[in-house]
Amino acid sequence: MVTTSEDVRLLLETKKFDIIHVAMYVCPTTGDLIFSAVDPETKKNASPKRESMSAEMFGDLVRRCGARLVVLANNERLALVVKLLPITSVIFALEPVDPKMIAQWIKAFYMLLSTGLSPYDACKKAFALHQIPMRLYPQLGTGIASREHQMVGAVAAPA
């Protein structure tokens, strides 16, 4: 588990990743990742010193590490999503989701990925299993979700 912005920076600068999972508070206005404690009710800084990483820096690190997908564990991240979609595909919910329910979806999603399903199909199947509105939004200009769906359909089509 990574706990500081410096840890994230070092990890994403030195390693390659296919998927990055973000399960932390993200500023709904700027999209910045907040590493310091945040009051869950007021969403205000609960630490004497705020530690954060700008959405732009995170996006640059995502690009450098080659991640093809970022999974965001709650819906207050639209400002971050907007900055990530030109770089990579993103999974997130457009509406609030109960933390226990999202945990079930996450477990199902990664289990389905481990069976060889594409991220698009794993996301759809996890939604069908748990009815949690997590959706995959393809990287802008790539049509990844459509291509993956067509490829799976083409493989399964009778001759």
C-alpha positions in Angstrom: 0.0 0.0 0.0 1.3 3.4 -1.0 0.8 6.2 1.6 2.5 9.3 0.4 2.7 11.4 -2.7 6.4 10.7 -2.9 5.8 6.9 -2.7 3.4 7.2 -5.6 5.8 9.3 -7.6 8.7 6.9 -7.1 6.6 3.9 -7.8 5.0 5.2 -11.0 8.3 6.6 -12.3 10.2 3.4 -11.9 7.7 0.6 -12.6 5.2 -0.3 -15.3 1.5 -1.0 -14.5 -1.5 -2.0 -16.6 -4.0 -0.9 -14.0 -3.9 1.6 -11.2 -6.5 1.5 -8.5 -7.1 4.8 -6.6 -8.9 4.3 -3.2 -8.3 7.7 -1.5 -9.9 11.1 -1.2 -9.7 13.1 -4.4 -10.6 16.8 -4.4 -13.9 17.1 -6.3 -12.9 20.6 -7.6 -9.4 20.1 -8.7 -9.0 16.3 -9.1 -5.9 16.4 -6.8 -5.1 13.3 -4.8 -5.1 14.0 -1.1 -2.8 11.9 1.0 -3.3 13.7 4.3 -6.3 13.0 6.6 -9.6 14.5 5.5 -12.7 14.9 7.7 -15.3 12.5 6.2 -18.2 14.9 7.0 -16.9 18.3 6.0 -14.3 17.0 3.5 -11.9 19.6 5.0 -8.2 18.9 5.8 -7.9 17.2 9.1 -4.1 17.4 9.3 -1.9 20.3 10.2 -0.1 20.0 6.8 -1.9 18.9 3.6 -0.1 16.4 1.4 -1.4 16.2 -2.1 -0.5 15.4 -5.7 -2.0 17.5 -8.5 -4.2 15.7 -11.0 -1.9 16.9 -13.8 1.2 15.3 -12.1 -0.8 12.1 -11.5 -1.9 12.0 -15.1 1.8 12.5 -16.2 2.8 9.6 -14.0 0.0 7.4 -15.3 1.2 8.1 -18.8 4.9 7.4 -17.9 4.1 4.0 -16.2 2.0 2.9 -19.2 -1.2 2.2 -17.3 -4.1 1.4 -19.6 -6.8 1.7 -16.9 -7.4 3.7 -13.7 -10.1 2.4 -11.4 -11.5 5.1 -9.1 -13.3 3.8 -6.0 -15.9 6.5 -5.6 -17.9 9.1 -7.5 -16.5 12.4 -6.3 -13.7 12.2 -8.9 -15.1 13.7 -12.1 -12.4 16.5 -12.1 -9.8 13.8 -12.1 -11.6 11.7 -14.7 -11.6 14.6 -17.1 -7.9 14.9 -16.8 -7.2 11.2 -17.1 -9.4 10.3 -20.1 -7.0 11.8 -22.7 -4.3 9.5 -21.2 -6.0 6.3 -20.2 -9.3 4.5 -19.8 -11.1 5.0 -16.4 -13.7 3.1 -14.4 -15.8 5.0 -11.9 -19.3 5.5 -10.7 -21.3 8.6 -11.6 -23.4 8.3 -8.4 -22.6 7.6 -4.8 -22.0 4.0 -3.9 -22.0 2.5 -0.4 -18.4 1.6 0.5 -19.3 -2.1 1.4 -21.0 -2.4 -2.0 -18.1 -1.0 -3.8 -15.8 -3.5 -2.0 -18.0 -6.3 -3.4 -17.8 -4.9 -6.9 -14.0 -4.4 -6.7 -13.5 -8.0 -5.5 -15.7 -9.3 -8.4 -14.1 -7.1 -11.0 -10.5 -8.2 -10.2 -11.6 -11.8 -9.9 -13.2 -11.6 -13.4 -10.1 -10.0 -14.8 -8.0 -12.9 -13.4 -10.2 -15.3 -15.5 -9.0 -13.6 -18.7 -12.0 -11.3 -19.3 -11.2 -7.9 -20.8 -11.6 -4.9 -18.5 -14.7 -3.9 -20.4 -16.3 -7.3 -20.0 -15.2 -7.7 -16.4 -16.7 -4.3 -15.6 -20.0 -5.2 -17.3 -20.2 -8.6 -15.5 -19.3 -7.1 -12.1 -22.2 -4.6 -12.7 -24.6 -7.4 -13.5 -23.6 -9.4 -10.4 -23.8 -6.4 -7.9 -25.8 -3.7 -9.6 -23.3 -1.1 -8.8 -23.0 1.7 -11.4 -19.3 1.4 -12.1 -18.7 2.0 -15.8 -15.6 1.8 -18.0 -15.0 5.0 -20.0 -12.5 4.5 -22.8 -9.5 6.7 -23.3 -10.6 9.6 -25.5 -10.2 8.9 -29.2 -9.5 5.2 -28.9 -12.9 3.5 -28.8 -11.3 0.7 -26.6 -14.5 -0.5 -25.1 -16.2 -0.9 -28.5 -13.1 -2.6 -30.0 -12.8 -5.0 -27.0 -16.6 -5.8 -27.2 -16.3 -6.5 -31.0 -13.2 -8.6 -30.6 -14.9 -10.8 -27.9 -18.0 -11.1 -30.1 -15.9 -12.0 -33.2 -14.1 -14.7 -31.3 -17.4 -16.2 -30.0 -19.2 -15.9 -33.3 -20.1 -19.2 -35.0 -18.2 -20.0 -38.2 
